Amino acid sequence: MTELSDLYTYSSALGDSESDAGTFRVDIEPAGPTFHWSDGMYRLHGYHRGEVVPTMELLFAHKHPDDRERCEEIVAQVSTTGGFFCMYHRLVDAQGRTRRVLTSGEAVLGPDGSVVALEGVMVDLSRTLQRETEQTAREAVAGATATRTVIDQARGILMGQLKLGSDDAFQMLVSTSSHRNVKLVVVAAELVQLANSPEARTYLDRAVRAIQLHGRPVHTGGRRAG
């Protein structure tokens, strides 16, 4: 059996660590397909070389039940018509761990134009996706914290300038946001920026008065003037 070499992989999310990966070749013969797996392919499926003989049945048995049918369809299509293929799917290894993998390859054509083999690679993206998801979550939390900080600062400015309570100052910011049809954090950031600029003191006073005007609660049921 031909032993295939593994891949050199790189993931920006993992830094110096490599993603696990493997290469494969499937020779399509009249007696049935013959599989050639690199050591990485065995690792991805939870085995060591020599523990199992790769077959089409074994390959698809490790696909996640929700992904198996579509993977079978793609492999059958490429085996018949040729071409390239790329599948992002879930793999359940021999230890029951679910991996998210990308399988990509192409059909090898013989002299008569028929498909004689499938060659490709499988890369485990599980750790990369986990790292990127965690990073996105951290950035979202940091962004939310920064947003709250800006809004709290703007609320404090209004409380000091207009002698308001915390809730009234916040509602004034909300009303101004609605009146201007812009996000609350934008209104707050503009106010904080003006407050932090000594040259913009006049504009800060104007901005506060504008917020006071637009954020003034509407009273109903009272007597109309005139």
Buried (B, 14 or more C-beta within 10 A) or exposed (E): EEEBEBBEBEBEBBEEEBBBBBBBBBBBEEEEBBBBBBBBBBBBBBBEEEEBEBEBEBBBEBBBEEBBEEBBEBBEEBBEEBEEBEBEBBBBBEEEEEBBBBBEBBBBEEEEEEBBBBBBBBBBBBBBEEBBEEEEEEEEEEEEEEBEEBBBBBBBBBBEBBEBEEEBBBBBBBBBBEBBEEEBBEBBBBBBBBBEEEEBEEEBEEBBEBBBEBBEEEEEEEEEEE
